[in-house]
Amino acid sequence: MRPAHEHLGSLTPLLHSRGELVRALMATVVRGYRLRDLLIIEFCDTADSSGIYRMYSAAIVGDRIIPKTLIHNRNWVTKWKGRLLDADKAREQTEYIEGDPHAAWLKETVTLAGIAYGRIDYGVKDGVPQAWEINTNPTLVRRRGAPSTMSAEQWKVLAPAQEAFLRRFEAAFEAIDSDLDPGRTVTIEIAPRDIRRRDAERRLKSRFLARRTAISLITRTPGRWLRRLAPDSR
């Protein structure tokens, strides 16, 4: 279960029964979430025979889709934290970027979604790609000096894969560049409906955060009172 309007990832561990789901929903509502703000996501187990999950990511720039990252992890929430990395896995990532094995599926999926910029994350189940999400405001390249959970030695192992991606990524941006007068003003029109939707999302987020804060204070207050009333054990 995860929030529909926040980038917080999963709010619960895997839920294996209707009873577990009901209890998780109740606990999450107590934490300040509304039912209509929650998504229940089906779990697709893409682990290999050794229990390792692979998350593939590809960047979308115009009409080009560039394989970017292949992360190995024993956690089904496959993030950089807990990433398994050695020479063989780095080599597998380089082969993924240079070989582009899912090109046809990526093209079809991105075309159906109508996305011209972003990052698609996906896994592979029994040889068939499974889309997790298309992020239209993704982190694609880390800024120099940004903090990292990986060591300098790990980044060194990944260097060939990173360089292979960056070459294609730069070429994709050059392909959509134009020779127009750099001083020319480009007018961007936003439909009134989109402005109203943006404002509604801002109001919803403000109410959401305020409710979570209020419930958090209410649930913490009794604990503070009890601690104050408890005899000093020192």
TANORPE-V106856 format. One record per backbone hydrogen bond with DSSP energy under -0.5 kcal/mol. CO is the residue of the C=O (numbers start at 1). NH is the residue of the N-H. Records with the same first field share a line. If there is no record, write none. Layout:
# TANORPE-V106856
CO = NH  NH
This chain:
# TANORPE-V106856
1 = 11  12
2 = 39
6 = 8
9 = 3
14 = 16
17 = 21
18 = 22
19 = 23
20 = 24
21 = 25
22 = 26
23 = 27
24 = 28
25 = 29
26 = 30
27 = 31
28 = 33
29 = 32
34 = 37
35 = 38
37 = 4
39 = 2  41
43 = 45
44 = 46
48 = 51
52 = 48
53 = 73
54 = 56
55 = 71
56 = 122
57 = 68  69
58 = 120
59 = 61  66
60 = 118
61 = 64
64 = 61
65 = 67
66 = 59
69 = 57
71 = 55
72 = 84
73 = 53
76 = 78
77 = 79
80 = 83
81 = 79
83 = 85
84 = 72
86 = 90
87 = 91
88 = 92
89 = 93
90 = 94
91 = 95
92 = 96
93 = 97
94 = 98
95 = 99
96 = 100
100 = 103
102 = 106
103 = 107
104 = 108
105 = 109
106 = 110
107 = 111
108 = 112
109 = 113
110 = 114  115
116 = 62
118 = 60
119 = 135
120 = 58
121 = 132  133
122 = 56
123 = 130
124 = 126
125 = 128
127 = 129
128 = 125
130 = 123
133 = 121  135
134 = 136
135 = 119
138 = 140
143 = 146
151 = 155
152 = 156
153 = 157
154 = 158
155 = 159
156 = 159
158 = 161  162
159 = 163
160 = 164
161 = 165
162 = 166
163 = 167
164 = 168
165 = 169
166 = 170
167 = 171
168 = 172
169 = 173
170 = 174
171 = 175
172 = 176
173 = 177
174 = 177
181 = 184
185 = 187
187 = 189
189 = 191
191 = 194  195
192 = 196
193 = 197
194 = 198
195 = 199
196 = 200
197 = 201
198 = 202
199 = 203
200 = 204
201 = 205
202 = 206
203 = 207
204 = 208
205 = 209
206 = 210
207 = 211
208 = 212
209 = 213
210 = 214
211 = 215
212 = 216
213 = 217
214 = 218
215 = 219
216 = 220
217 = 221
218 = 222
220 = 224
221 = 225
222 = 226
223 = 227
224 = 228
225 = 229
226 = 230
